[in-house]
Amino acid sequence: MIPRPANSECDEFPFASTWQGSYTEDVGKFSVRYIDADSNRAGGNWLAAWYAYDRILNNDVFNVKVVE
């Protein structure tokens, strides 16, 4: 196990809040990485705001486009 760096949290994709996220999926079907805790919380806040703004409800289907 990789030791957790100070002031970091585990970030995951697909999002843990989705049915395909690390909270509900089998091992190996998601990606995790330690990131700065403040950045992780900010990302979670933005994600929650997006769910609310676009009224994404439990079991709604949506796509995420990953860009660099």
C-alpha positions as CSV (number, residue, x, y, z in Angstrom):
1,M,0.0,0.0,0.0
2,I,1.3,3.5,-0.9
3,P,1.5,5.8,2.1
4,R,-0.8,8.7,2.0
5,P,1.0,12.1,1.6
6,A,0.2,14.8,4.1
7,N,-2.8,17.0,3.3
8,S,-4.0,14.6,0.6
9,E,-7.1,12.6,-0.2
10,C,-7.9,9.8,-2.5
11,D,-9.6,10.9,-5.8
12,E,-11.3,8.5,-8.0
13,F,-12.7,8.1,-11.5
14,P,-15.4,7.3,-12.4
15,F,-16.7,9.5,-9.6
16,A,-17.4,7.7,-6.3
17,S,-20.9,9.2,-6.4
18,T,-21.9,7.3,-9.5
19,W,-23.1,3.8,-10.0
20,Q,-19.8,3.1,-11.9
21,G,-17.6,4.7,-9.2
22,S,-15.3,3.1,-6.7
23,Y,-18.0,3.0,-4.1
24,T,-20.1,0.5,-6.0
25,E,-17.9,-1.2,-8.6
26,D,-15.6,-4.2,-8.4
27,V,-11.9,-3.8,-7.7
28,G,-10.0,-2.8,-10.7
29,K,-12.7,-1.0,-12.6
30,F,-11.8,2.4,-11.5
31,S,-8.8,4.7,-11.1
32,V,-7.6,6.3,-7.8
33,R,-4.9,8.8,-7.0
34,Y,-3.9,10.9,-4.1
35,I,-4.4,14.6,-4.7
36,D,-4.4,17.8,-2.6
37,A,-7.3,17.6,-0.1
38,D,-8.5,21.1,-0.8
39,S,-8.6,20.4,-4.5
40,N,-10.4,17.2,-4.0
41,R,-13.1,18.9,-1.8
42,A,-13.4,21.7,-4.4
43,G,-13.9,19.2,-7.1
44,G,-16.6,17.4,-5.1
45,N,-18.4,20.7,-4.5
46,W,-18.4,21.5,-8.2
47,L,-19.7,18.0,-9.0
48,A,-22.5,18.3,-6.5
49,A,-23.4,21.7,-7.9
50,W,-23.5,20.3,-11.4
51,Y,-25.8,17.4,-10.3
52,A,-28.1,19.9,-8.7
53,Y,-28.0,22.5,-11.6
54,D,-28.7,19.9,-14.3
55,R,-31.0,18.0,-12.0
56,I,-29.1,14.7,-12.3
57,L,-30.9,12.2,-10.1
58,N,-30.3,8.7,-8.9
59,N,-30.0,6.3,-11.9
60,D,-29.9,9.1,-14.5
61,V,-27.5,8.4,-17.3
62,F,-24.9,11.0,-18.3
63,N,-21.5,11.0,-20.1
64,V,-18.3,12.6,-19.0
65,K,-15.9,13.9,-21.7
66,V,-12.3,13.9,-20.5
67,V,-10.1,16.5,-22.1
68,E,-6.6,17.6,-21.6
